Amino acid sequence: MKIIVSDEAQSWFQEEMDAKTGDCIKFFARYGGSSALHEGFSLGVMKEQPDETAVKVVHNGVIYYIEQRDEWYFLDHDLHITVNPELDELVYTYEKA
């Protein structure tokens, strides 16, 4: 399981979430909605310091991570984060690890 953040997504986080060097962005399983991985759950994202990190990546000084308690949501998949340039919004895709 890996997190892959595109340069465009990194810029989006800097602009939209004011992410700076040393900040932490958490991806987590959120009850409600649906995703390509789990019906009834969707992907949440927020700025928050890690508690028990399962996986992380540092991109331009910003730490992107998934907590151990949310590992089940991503099991056997890598999380790819890009941007849809027409809508200027994040796109999350999951690839088998």
FITIZA-432907 format. One record per residue (C-alpha): residue number from 1; x, y, z. Coordinates in nm, 4 decimals. Layout:
N
<seq: NUM&u: X&v: Y&w: Z>
...
This chain:
97
<seq: 1&u: 0.0000&v: 0.0000&w: 0.0000>
<seq: 2&u: 0.1416&v: 0.3336&w: -0.1131>
<seq: 3&u: 0.0269&v: 0.6926&w: -0.1481>
<seq: 4&u: 0.1217&v: 0.8620&w: -0.4752>
<seq: 5&u: 0.0635&v: 1.2391&w: -0.4900>
<seq: 6&u: 0.0983&v: 1.4121&w: -0.8272>
<seq: 7&u: 0.2644&v: 1.7535&w: -0.8497>
<seq: 8&u: -0.0733&v: 1.9009&w: -0.9493>
<seq: 9&u: -0.2354&v: 1.7483&w: -0.6401>
<seq: 10&u: 0.0448&v: 1.8866&w: -0.4233>
<seq: 11&u: -0.0283&v: 2.2342&w: -0.5630>
<seq: 12&u: -0.4006&v: 2.1825&w: -0.4979>
<seq: 13&u: -0.3336&v: 2.0974&w: -0.1318>
<seq: 14&u: -0.1132&v: 2.4056&w: -0.0972>
<seq: 15&u: -0.3756&v: 2.6348&w: -0.2477>
<seq: 16&u: -0.6998&v: 2.4849&w: -0.1172>
<seq: 17&u: -0.5922&v: 2.3490&w: 0.2225>
<seq: 18&u: -0.3036&v: 2.5890&w: 0.2867>
<seq: 19&u: -0.0648&v: 2.2931&w: 0.3218>
<seq: 20&u: 0.2877&v: 2.4032&w: 0.4083>
<seq: 21&u: 0.6124&v: 2.2272&w: 0.4901>
<seq: 22&u: 0.5625&v: 2.0232&w: 0.8066>
<seq: 23&u: 0.1833&v: 1.9959&w: 0.7683>
<seq: 24&u: 0.0158&v: 1.6554&w: 0.7652>
<seq: 25&u: -0.2721&v: 1.5480&w: 0.5403>
<seq: 26&u: -0.4676&v: 1.2420&w: 0.6533>
<seq: 27&u: -0.6702&v: 1.0141&w: 0.4249>
<seq: 28&u: -0.9319&v: 0.8098&w: 0.6063>
<seq: 29&u: -1.2387&v: 0.5904&w: 0.5654>
<seq: 30&u: -1.5551&v: 0.7930&w: 0.6088>
<seq: 31&u: -1.8958&v: 0.6357&w: 0.6703>
<seq: 32&u: -2.1420&v: 0.7306&w: 0.3974>
<seq: 33&u: -2.1269&v: 0.7581&w: 0.0219>
<seq: 34&u: -1.9462&v: 0.5019&w: -0.1858>
<seq: 35&u: -1.6138&v: 0.4457&w: -0.3506>
<seq: 36&u: -1.4552&v: 0.2096&w: -0.5973>
<seq: 37&u: -1.3389&v: 0.0021&w: -0.2989>
<seq: 38&u: -1.6308&v: -0.0046&w: -0.0518>
<seq: 39&u: -2.0018&v: 0.0593&w: -0.0781>
<seq: 40&u: -2.1238&v: 0.2728&w: 0.2110>
<seq: 41&u: -1.7843&v: 0.4359&w: 0.2708>
<seq: 42&u: -1.6006&v: 0.7190&w: 0.1013>
<seq: 43&u: -1.2572&v: 0.8742&w: 0.1289>
<seq: 44&u: -1.2112&v: 1.1608&w: 0.3718>
<seq: 45&u: -0.9207&v: 1.4043&w: 0.3832>
<seq: 46&u: -0.8157&v: 1.6520&w: 0.6511>
<seq: 47&u: -0.5158&v: 1.8307&w: 0.7997>
<seq: 48&u: -0.4276&v: 1.6535&w: 1.1213>
<seq: 49&u: -0.1210&v: 1.5272&w: 1.3042>
<seq: 50&u: -0.0723&v: 1.1478&w: 1.2845>
<seq: 51&u: -0.1480&v: 0.9139&w: 1.5705>
<seq: 52&u: -0.0569&v: 0.5617&w: 1.4516>
<seq: 53&u: 0.0626&v: 0.5871&w: 1.0931>
<seq: 54&u: 0.0318&v: 0.2810&w: 0.8690>
<seq: 55&u: 0.1802&v: 0.4413&w: 0.5577>
<seq: 56&u: 0.3073&v: 0.7865&w: 0.4676>
<seq: 57&u: 0.4812&v: 0.9785&w: 0.1946>
<seq: 58&u: 0.6452&v: 1.3208&w: 0.2064>
<seq: 59&u: 0.5961&v: 1.5417&w: -0.0987>
<seq: 60&u: 0.7571&v: 1.8891&w: -0.0966>
<seq: 61&u: 0.7716&v: 1.8850&w: 0.2818>
<seq: 62&u: 0.4039&v: 1.7910&w: 0.3334>
<seq: 63&u: 0.3329&v: 1.4542&w: 0.4969>
<seq: 64&u: 0.0453&v: 1.2519&w: 0.3465>
<seq: 65&u: -0.0586&v: 0.9524&w: 0.5533>
<seq: 66&u: -0.3092&v: 0.6811&w: 0.6405>
<seq: 67&u: -0.3649&v: 0.5704&w: 1.0007>
<seq: 68&u: -0.3500&v: 0.2051&w: 1.1040>
<seq: 69&u: -0.7212&v: 0.2109&w: 1.1924>
<seq: 70&u: -0.8052&v: 0.2982&w: 0.8282>
<seq: 71&u: -0.5682&v: 0.0492&w: 0.6684>
<seq: 72&u: -0.8591&v: -0.1918&w: 0.5974>
<seq: 73&u: -1.0127&v: 0.0590&w: 0.3546>
<seq: 74&u: -0.7030&v: 0.0614&w: 0.1302>
<seq: 75&u: -0.5972&v: -0.3015&w: 0.1810>
<seq: 76&u: -0.3965&v: -0.4338&w: -0.1169>
<seq: 77&u: -0.4357&v: -0.1028&w: -0.3049>
<seq: 78&u: -0.2225&v: 0.2025&w: -0.3725>
<seq: 79&u: -0.3877&v: 0.5434&w: -0.3484>
<seq: 80&u: -0.3150&v: 0.7762&w: -0.6426>
<seq: 81&u: -0.4091&v: 1.1423&w: -0.6043>
<seq: 82&u: -0.4327&v: 1.3653&w: -0.9112>
<seq: 83&u: -0.6375&v: 1.6685&w: -1.0175>
<seq: 84&u: -0.9110&v: 1.7004&w: -1.2770>
<seq: 85&u: -0.7953&v: 2.0250&w: -1.4449>
<seq: 86&u: -1.1378&v: 2.1061&w: -1.5913>
<seq: 87&u: -1.3076&v: 2.0985&w: -1.2499>
<seq: 88&u: -1.0024&v: 2.1863&w: -1.0379>
<seq: 89&u: -1.0822&v: 1.9067&w: -0.7951>
<seq: 90&u: -0.8954&v: 1.6074&w: -0.6600>
<seq: 91&u: -0.9291&v: 1.2673&w: -0.8216>
<seq: 92&u: -0.8605&v: 0.9540&w: -0.6189>
<seq: 93&u: -0.7865&v: 0.6247&w: -0.7917>
<seq: 94&u: -0.6979&v: 0.2903&w: -0.6390>
<seq: 95&u: -0.4649&v: 0.0409&w: -0.8051>
<seq: 96&u: -0.3970&v: -0.3128&w: -0.6915>
<seq: 97&u: -0.0662&v: -0.3161&w: -0.5064>
